[in-house]
Amino acid sequence: MFAEYCDNMHKAAAEKLPAEIEEAKAEAEQLWLMENKTYDNFIKPLEERGARLNELFFPISHLNSVNNDEESQRIYAEALPLLTDYSTWFTQHSGIMQGVKEVAIHEDLSPSRKKVIDDMLTEFRLGGVDLPEEKKKRVKDIKLRLSELGNSFFQNLLNATGEFEMKVTDPENVEGMPESELMSAKCDDGWVFTLQMPSYLAYMTYGPNRKMREKLYRAYTTRAPENGDIIEEILTLRHELAQLIGLNDYREFSLATKTAEKPADVVEFLRYLLSRSEEQAFNEAGDMVKFSGLEDFSAWDAMYWSEKYKKHLYSFDEEEYRPYFEKNNVVEGLFTFLEKLFGLGFTKPDVPVWHENVLVYDLVRSGKPFARLYIDLESRKEKRDGAWMNNWQTHHTYNGETVPATAVVVANFPPAKGDSPSLLRHRDVVTLFHEMGHALQHLCSEVDEASVSGVNGVEWDAVEFPSQFLELFAYEEEVLRIFARHYKTGETITPEMIEKLKAVRDYHSAMQMVRQIEFGLFDMAIHEKPHSQGDIQEVLDKIREHTAPIKPPAYNKFQHGFAHIFAGGYAAGYYSYKWAERLSADAFLQFRKAGIMDPKLAEGYYEHILKKGGSDNAMKLFKEFTGREPSSDALLEVNGIR
């Protein structure tokens, strides 16, 4: 049933997509020619077409991520240029742009509709709508090529991740590893460890054989070397694209759709965080290296000795917590928490899914179902690494009818095996809360305009705010005691265990901070101008003088796997994680002071942030909720940086 559902789902979408795109173009051509344009008779139909195309493309993209095989790769690769071509055609259409301006001038618009207009005009400008035809064509060619390169980068990384296996047959080489990790890795005559994140982390954190850790580390940090050439071409094309439309570099191109105003503001923000974190980070690393007793401490030792030192300092064993975080208990407990905080209910509909482990829920508030959520949490070989939320349908109204929102939360948690359930690490619980924060912003939107409803229209450097905000609750006793129960005994997690979790959260927090700052500074630096592969490495090495207490080996090519900026939406925007974390930390501290379940604050957050989606500037919505500007010091405080 499941395989058949998958086949039908993305094959049908792929077959419909070309005709749907042509219909969208034909309708747009008719609309811009009509007289007396209004928002309802001109903008609204254009929005609806965009929403339908997104819904049609979703299964193609989604199944390429969660059920990846040669056919899904082919279908996705064939669909991507069609959408890129349509997007470029739309944003370069001067007639449509003039129609949008006409509506903006002659109609008194609501704030959400004004945001739609402003966003559209920005996209027209970034699409090169006012350029001569030959330059428009060049913009189109660049965007098409960039979409192809991004897909190739991602596929190379996915293939390389899936191809590597490290087999261990000698029990000495897994001695002391947690039983749950060994069960996940067990094969007929030993254990197999891969570059899939749960498996990779397991051996790098607990694997006793140093040479094997280096083997695994080397394989992970040298994945997809062919991506080096792709990176060079991507950076060259992005720079050319920015300059074609009159900007200095791709950083300015990226910030045109974000709350940060200019690259210098971003760099200043990151360097402020670095100035407050660097000394503590190097001290944290130095203490760990001293504890290890190794004279040649290396990057592949970091996770292993970090875990050992953490146990030494706090008597903390992550494995002791896993029986308290059985996957199904965590999911149901998360829902109970959301009901207490926001009045949300979750009911199970009977609908088809793409894998037997997928769970489906309808969201209910005040007795009314209003959205649908799919959850796909366990790792499998054909699934993309990491965790994410995808928006399938967006809440909006059209022709008097309300279209409900649908979202998907995907993760790669340790899978259940036989009679052994999926037992999560606490960091997995944090990840689930994080992705649920994204899902809530999309699903709880009550905005009528599709292009600024839910996560649509939210500035990229604020889109992490709701996710990072919600994950902070996963450390609070009032929340954990809802669901953290031993899956065998039913014993609830103790206050002492929770206090230890909080203490451990701040362990090596400065090292984690400077690592994220490294990514952000590197991203901004390489997008200032085109770079050769050698130049890219030099830029990264220079930044690492201040951000890498443990220097990686020369063969480490982290950039070849930096999918966020080369195959995702974070190009010249990786700083967004920390930029948005200011908002989440500041907002969460208000809850901590008033009470974790404070109903007034919870309702204010629901009203100003969740319900309004991308219908207004994210910084403005934050200030409406809190009454002030966000504080960078709140971010440092929440991260335990003194």
C-alpha positions in Angstrom: 0.0 0.0 0.0 2.7 2.5 1.0 4.9 1.9 -2.0 1.9 2.2 -4.3 0.9 5.4 -2.6 4.3 6.9 -3.0 4.4 6.0 -6.7 1.0 7.4 -7.4 1.7 10.5 -5.4 4.7 12.0 -7.1 4.2 10.4 -10.5 0.7 12.0 -10.8 2.1 15.4 -9.7 4.9 15.2 -12.2 2.5 14.4 -15.0 0.3 17.4 -14.1 3.0 19.9 -13.5 3.8 21.1 -17.1 0.2 21.6 -18.0 -0.5 23.4 -14.7 2.4 25.8 -15.3 1.2 26.6 -18.8 -2.3 27.2 -17.4 -0.8 29.5 -14.8 1.0 31.5 -17.5 -2.1 31.7 -19.7 -4.2 32.9 -16.8 -1.6 35.5 -15.8 -1.5 36.8 -19.4 -5.2 37.3 -19.4 -5.3 38.9 -16.0 -2.8 41.7 -16.6 -4.6 42.8 -19.7 -7.9 43.4 -18.0 -9.0 46.9 -16.9 -10.0 48.0 -13.4 -7.7 45.7 -11.6 -8.4 45.1 -7.9 -6.7 42.9 -5.3 -9.5 40.4 -5.5 -9.8 40.1 -9.3 -6.1 40.3 -10.1 -3.7 39.6 -7.2 -5.9 36.9 -5.6 -6.0 34.6 -8.6 -2.3 35.0 -9.1 -1.8 33.9 -5.4 -4.1 31.0 -5.8 -2.1 29.7 -8.8 1.1 30.0 -6.8 -0.5 28.0 -4.0 -1.7 25.3 -6.3 1.8 25.0 -7.9 3.3 24.7 -4.5 0.9 21.9 -3.5 1.6 20.1 -6.8 5.4 20.3 -6.4 5.3 19.3 -2.7 5.0 15.4 -3.2 7.8 15.6 -5.8 10.2 17.4 -3.5 9.0 15.6 -0.3 9.3 12.1 -1.6 12.8 12.9 -3.0 13.8 13.6 0.6 12.0 10.8 2.5 11.9 8.0 -0.1 14.9 8.8 -2.3 15.6 6.4 -5.1 16.7 6.8 -8.8 13.1 7.4 -9.9 12.4 10.1 -7.3 15.7 11.8 -8.2 14.8 11.8 -11.9 11.3 13.2 -11.3 12.6 15.9 -9.0 15.4 16.8 -11.4 12.9 17.1 -14.3 10.4 19.2 -12.3 12.8 21.7 -10.8 13.7 23.6 -14.0 10.1 23.9 -14.9 9.3 25.7 -11.7 12.4 27.8 -11.9 11.5 28.8 -15.4 8.0 29.8 -14.4 9.2 31.8 -11.4 11.7 33.7 -13.6 9.1 34.3 -16.2 6.7 35.6 -13.6 9.2 38.0 -11.9 10.4 39.3 -15.3 6.9 40.1 -16.6 6.6 43.9 -16.7 2.9 43.7 -17.5 2.1 41.8 -14.3 4.4 44.1 -12.3 2.5 47.2 -13.6 -0.7 45.6 -12.7 0.5 45.0 -9.1 1.6 48.7 -8.9 -1.8 49.7 -10.2 -3.5 47.9 -7.4 -1.1 49.3 -4.8 -1.8 52.9 -5.9 -5.6 52.7 -6.3 -6.7 50.4 -3.5 -6.8 50.9 0.2 -5.1 47.7 1.4 -5.1 45.8 4.7 -1.7 45.2 6.3 -1.5 41.6 5.1 -2.4 42.6 1.5 0.1 45.4 1.6 2.7 42.9 2.6 1.8 40.7 -0.4 2.2 43.7 -2.7 5.5 44.8 -1.2 6.9 41.2 -1.3 5.8 40.9 -5.0 7.5 44.1 -6.0 10.7 43.0 -4.3 10.6 39.8 -6.2 10.1 41.6 -9.5 13.1 43.8 -8.7 15.2 40.8 -7.8 14.0 39.0 -11.0 15.3 41.8 -13.2 12.0 43.0 -14.5 13.4 46.3 -15.7 16.4 44.9 -17.4 16.9 44.8 -21.2 15.8 41.6 -22.8 19.3 40.1 -23.2 20.0 40.7 -19.5 16.6 39.3 -18.5 17.6 36.1 -20.5 20.9 36.0 -18.6 19.1 36.3 -15.3 16.8 33.5 -16.3 19.7 31.3 -17.5 21.6 31.9 -14.2 18.6 31.0 -12.0 17.9 27.8 -14.0 21.6 26.8 -13.7 21.7 27.6 -10.0 18.6 25.4 -9.4 20.4 22.5 -11.3 23.6 23.0 -9.3 21.8 23.1 -6.0 20.1 19.8 -6.8 23.3 18.2 -7.9 25.1 19.4 -4.7 22.3 17.9 -2.6 22.2 14.6 -4.6 26.0 14.2 -4.5 25.9 14.6 -0.7 23.0 12.2 -0.3 24.6 9.6 -2.4 28.0 9.9 -0.6 26.3 9.7 2.7 24.4 6.5 1.7 27.4 4.8 0.1 29.8 4.6 3.1 29.7 1.8 5.7 32.3 1.0 8.5 32.0 -2.6 9.6 33.2 -3.5 13.1 33.7 -7.2 14.0 35.9 -7.0 17.1 33.9 -6.5 20.3 36.8 -4.5 21.7 36.1 -1.8 19.2 32.6 -1.2 20.5 33.3 -1.8 24.2 31.5 0.6 26.4 29.1 1.8 23.8 25.5 2.1 24.9 23.4 -1.0 24.3 20.8 1.0 22.4 23.4 2.2 19.9 24.8 -1.3 19.5 21.3 -2.7 18.8 20.8 -0.1 16.1 24.1 -1.0 14.5 23.9 -4.8 14.8 24.4 -7.0 11.8 24.9 -10.7 11.3 28.6 -10.8 12.2 29.2 -7.5 14.0 28.1 -3.9 13.8 27.8 -1.4 10.9 28.2 2.3 11.3 27.4 4.8 8.5 27.4 8.5 7.8 23.7 8.8 8.5 23.6 11.2 11.5 22.3 8.9 14.3 24.9 6.2 13.3 27.7 8.7 12.8 27.1 10.4 16.1 26.9 7.1 17.9 30.4 6.0 17.1 32.0 9.5 17.2 30.5 10.0 20.7 31.0 6.6 22.2 33.3 4.6 19.9 36.4 3.6 21.8 38.7 2.9 18.8 40.4 6.2 17.9 41.6 5.0 14.5 38.0 4.0 13.6 36.7 7.4 14.8 39.2 9.0 12.4 38.2 6.7 9.6 34.6 7.7 10.1 35.4 11.4 10.5 37.5 11.4 7.4 34.8 9.8 5.4 32.2 12.3 6.7 34.4 15.4 6.1 35.5 14.4 2.7 32.1 13.5 1.3 31.2 14.6 -2.3 34.5 16.1 -3.4 32.8 16.9 -6.7 30.9 19.6 -4.9 34.0 21.7 -4.9 33.6 22.6 -8.5 29.9 23.1 -8.0 30.6 25.6 -5.2 32.9 27.7 -7.4 30.3 27.9 -10.2 27.5 28.7 -7.7 29.4 31.6 -6.2 30.3 33.0 -9.6 26.8 32.9 -10.8 25.3 34.3 -7.6 27.7 37.3 -7.8 26.8 37.9 -11.5 23.1 37.6 -10.7 23.4 40.3 -8.0 25.3 42.7 -10.2 23.0 42.2 -13.1 20.2 43.7 -11.1 22.3 46.6 -9.8 23.5 45.3 -6.4 27.1 45.1 -5.2 27.1 41.4 -4.3 24.9 38.4 -3.4 24.8 39.4 0.2 22.8 42.4 -0.7 20.6 40.2 -3.0 19.9 37.9 0.0 19.2 40.6 2.5 16.6 42.3 0.2 14.1 39.8 1.6 15.2 39.7 5.2 14.9 42.0 8.3 18.6 42.8 8.4 19.2 45.9 6.4 22.9 45.5 5.2 25.8 43.0 5.3 27.7 45.2 7.7 24.9 44.9 10.3 25.0 41.1 10.1 28.8 41.0 10.4 28.7 43.4 13.4 26.1 41.2 15.1 28.1 38.0 14.6 31.3 39.7 15.7 29.7 41.0 18.9 28.6 37.5 19.7 32.1 36.2 19.0 33.7 38.9 21.2 31.5 37.7 24.1 32.0 33.9 23.4 35.6 33.4 22.1 37.5 33.3 25.3 35.0 31.0 27.0 35.0 28.7 24.0 38.8 28.3 23.9 38.8 27.8 27.7 36.1 25.1 27.4 38.2 23.3 24.7 41.4 23.6 26.7 39.9 22.0 29.8 38.6 19.1 27.7 42.0 18.5 26.0 43.7 18.6 29.3 41.3 16.1 30.8 41.8 13.7 27.8 45.6 13.6 28.5 46.2 13.4 24.7 49.2 15.3 23.4 47.9 15.0 19.8 44.2 15.7 20.4 42.4 15.8 17.1 39.0 16.8 15.7 37.9 13.1 15.7 38.5 13.0 19.4 36.3 16.0 20.2 32.9 14.3 20.5 34.3 11.3 22.3 36.2 13.3 25.0 33.4 15.9 25.2 31.1 13.1 26.3 33.7 11.7 28.7 34.4 15.1 30.3 30.7 15.8 30.6 30.2 12.6 32.5 33.2 13.6 34.7 31.8 17.0 35.5 28.1 16.2 35.9 28.0 12.4 36.2 25.7 12.8 33.2 25.0 9.8 31.0 22.8 10.6 28.0 21.9 6.9 27.8 20.3 7.0 31.3 17.7 9.4 29.9 16.7 7.5 26.7 14.3 5.1 28.4 12.4 8.2 29.6 12.0 9.4 26.0 10.2 6.7 24.1 9.2 8.2 20.8 5.4 7.7 21.1 5.3 9.0 24.6 7.3 12.1 23.6 4.9 12.8 20.7 1.8 12.4 22.8 3.4 14.5 25.6 4.3 17.2 23.3 0.7 17.4 22.2 -0.5 17.5 25.8 1.9 20.4 26.4 0.6 22.3 23.4 -2.9 21.8 24.6 -2.1 23.2 28.0 -0.1 26.2 26.5 -2.2 27.1 23.4 -5.4 25.1 23.7 -4.6 22.9 20.8 -6.0 19.4 20.4 -4.8 16.5 18.1 -7.0 13.8 16.6 -6.0 11.0 14.3 -7.7 10.8 10.8 -7.5 7.7 8.7 -5.6 8.8 5.6 -2.9 7.2 3.4 0.8 7.9 4.1 4.1 7.3 2.3 5.6 5.0 5.0 4.2 2.8 7.7 5.9 4.8 10.5 4.3 8.1 9.5 1.7 9.5 12.0 -1.1 11.9 11.0 -3.0 14.3 13.2 -5.7 16.9 12.7 -5.3 20.1 14.9 -8.3 21.3 16.8 -8.9 24.5 18.7 -12.1 25.6 20.4 -13.7 22.3 19.2 -13.0 23.0 15.5 -10.5 21.1 13.3 -8.5 23.5 11.3 -5.2 22.0 10.0 -3.4 18.7 9.4 0.1 17.5 10.5 2.1 14.5 9.2 5.1 13.3 11.4 7.8 11.1 10.0 10.5 10.7 12.7 12.6 7.5 12.3 15.7 7.3 10.2 16.0 5.0 7.2 18.5 4.7 4.4 16.5 6.4 1.7 15.7 9.5 3.8 17.7 12.7 3.7 19.8 13.4 6.7 18.7 15.9 9.4 15.3 17.2 10.5 12.9 19.7 8.9 9.4 21.0 8.5 7.7 21.3 5.0 4.6 23.2 4.3 2.3 21.2 2.0 -0.8 23.4 1.9 -1.1 27.0 3.2 -4.1 28.4 5.1 -5.9 31.0 2.9 -9.3 31.9 1.5 -10.3 31.9 -2.1 -13.8 32.4 -3.6 -15.2 32.5 -0.1 -13.8 29.1 0.9 -11.1 28.5 3.5 -8.2 26.2 2.5 -6.7 24.6 5.6 -3.0 24.3 6.2 -1.0 21.0 6.0 2.5 20.6 7.2 5.0 17.7 7.5 7.6 17.3 10.3 10.5 14.9 9.4 13.4 13.8 11.5 16.0 11.0 11.7 15.6 9.6 15.2 16.9 6.1 16.1 14.4 3.6 14.6 12.5 0.9 16.5 13.9 -2.6 15.9 11.8 -5.7 16.7 10.6 -5.5 20.2 12.9 -2.5 21.0 11.0 0.9 20.7 12.6 4.1 19.4 14.2 5.7 22.4 15.3 9.3 21.9 18.1 11.3 23.2 17.1 14.5 24.9 18.6 16.3 22.0 16.2 14.5 19.8 13.4 15.7 22.0 14.7 19.3 21.5 14.8 18.7 17.8 11.2 17.6 17.7 10.1 20.6 19.7 12.1 22.8 17.3 10.4 21.4 14.2 7.0 21.6 15.9 7.6 25.3 16.4 8.0 25.7 12.7 4.9 23.6 12.1 2.8 25.6 14.5 3.6 28.9 12.8 2.5 27.4 9.5 -0.6 25.5 10.8 -2.0 28.1 13.2 -2.0 30.9 10.7 -5.3 32.7 10.2 -4.1 34.9 7.4 -6.3 34.9 4.3 -3.5 35.7 1.8 -1.6 32.5 0.7 1.7 34.2 0.0 2.0 35.7 3.5 0.2 33.0 5.5 2.0 30.5 7.8 5.7 30.5 7.1 5.1 32.0 3.7 6.3 35.6 3.6 8.2 35.3 6.9 11.6 36.9 6.5 14.3 34.3 6.3 16.2 35.7 9.3 13.1 35.4 11.5 11.7 32.1 10.3 13.6 30.2 13.1 12.1 32.3 15.8 9.1 30.1 16.6 11.1 26.9 16.3 14.0 28.0 18.6 11.4 29.5 21.0 9.5 26.2 21.4 12.6 24.0 21.8 13.6 25.9 25.0 10.5 24.5 26.7 12.0 21.0 26.3 14.3 21.7 29.3 11.6 22.9 31.7 10.4 20.6 34.6 6.8 21.6 34.2 6.9 20.4 30.5 9.2 17.3 30.9 7.1 15.8 33.7 4.2 15.6 31.3 5.8 12.9 29.2 9.2 11.9 30.4 8.4 8.5 31.8 10.4 5.3 31.8 9.0 3.1 29.0 9.3 0.0 31.2 8.6 1.1 34.8 6.4 4.1 34.1 8.6 6.1 36.5 8.6 9.9 35.9 11.8 11.7 35.3 13.1 13.2 38.6 13.7 16.9 39.4 17.4 16.0 39.9 17.6 14.6 36.4 16.0 17.7 35.0 18.3 20.0 36.8 21.2 18.0 35.4 19.8 18.4 31.9 19.7 22.2 32.3 23.3 22.2 33.7 24.5 20.1 30.8 22.7 22.4 28.3 25.3 25.1 29.1 28.2 22.6 28.8 30.4 23.7 25.9 27.8 26.3 25.0 30.4 28.8 23.9 32.1 26.2 21.7 28.7 25.6 20.1 28.2 29.4 19.7 31.5 30.1 18.0 30.8 27.1 15.6 27.6 28.7 14.5 29.3 32.1 14.2 32.0 30.4 12.0 29.3 29.2 9.6 27.6 32.6 9.5 30.8 34.6 9.0 32.1 32.1 6.4 28.8 32.3 4.5 28.9 36.1 4.4 32.5 36.3 3.5 32.4 33.9 0.5 29.3 35.7 -0.9 31.1 39.0 -1.1 32.7 38.0 -4.4 33.5 34.9 -6.5 36.1 32.6 -5.0 38.2 29.6 -6.2 38.3 26.5 -4.1 41.7 27.5 -2.7 40.4 31.0 -1.8 37.4 29.4 -0.1 39.6 27.3 2.1 41.8 30.3 3.0 38.7 32.3 4.0 37.5 29.5 6.2 40.9 28.9 7.8 41.3 32.6 8.6 37.8 32.7 10.3 38.7 29.5 12.2 41.6 31.3 13.9 38.9 32.8 16.2 36.1 30.2 16.0 37.8 26.8 16.0 39.5 25.9 19.4 40.1 22.4 17.9 41.6 22.9 14.5 40.3 20.4 11.9 42.8 18.6 9.6 43.7 19.9 6.2 41.6 17.2 4.5 38.4 18.5 6.1 36.2 19.9 3.4 33.3 20.9 5.5 32.1 23.3 2.7 31.4 20.4 0.4 28.6 19.3 2.7 27.3 22.8 3.6 23.9 22.1 2.0 22.2 24.9 3.9 23.9 27.5 1.7 24.6 25.6 -1.4 21.5 23.4 -1.8 19.0 25.2 0.6 17.6 28.6 1.4 20.4 30.0 3.6 22.8 31.5 1.0 24.2 34.7 2.5 21.7 34.0 5.3 23.1 31.4 7.6 23.4 34.2 10.2 19.6 33.9 10.4 19.8 31.2 13.0 21.4 33.5 15.5 19.6 36.6 14.4 16.3 34.8 15.0 17.6 33.2 18.2 17.7 36.7 19.7 14.0 36.8 19.3 13.3 33.4 20.7 15.6 33.8 23.7 14.2 37.2 24.6 10.6 35.9 24.3 11.3 32.8 26.3 12.9 34.7 29.1 9.5 36.5 29.5 7.8 33.1 30.0 10.5 32.0 32.5 9.9 35.1 34.5 6.1 35.1 34.4 5.6 31.3 34.5 6.3 28.7 31.8 2.5 28.1 31.2 1.5 31.8 31.7 -1.8 32.0 29.8 -1.6 35.7 29.1 1.8 35.4 27.5 0.8 32.2 25.6 -2.3 33.9 24.1 -0.2 37.0 23.2 2.3 34.8 21.4 -0.5 32.9 19.6 -2.2 36.1 18.6 0.9 38.1 17.4 3.2 35.4 16.1 1.4 32.2 15.3 -1.9 33.6 13.9 -0.2 36.3 11.8 2.4 34.2 10.0 4.2 36.3 7.4 1.5 39.0 7.1 3.7 41.7 8.6 7.4 42.4 9.2 8.6 39.8 11.7 10.5 42.4 13.8 7.4 44.5 14.0 5.3 41.5 15.2 8.0 40.7 17.7 7.8 44.2 19.1 4.0 44.1 19.2 4.3 40.9 21.3 7.1 42.1 23.7 6.8 45.8 23.5 10.5 46.4 22.7 13.5 45.6 20.5 15.1 42.1 20.9 18.3 41.8 23.1 21.5 40.1 22.0 22.4 39.7 25.7 19.2 37.6 26.2 20.6 35.2 23.5 23.9 35.0 25.4 22.1 34.5 28.7 20.0 31.6 27.4 23.1 30.0 26.0 25.0 30.2 29.3 27.7 32.6 28.0 28.9 34.9 30.7 
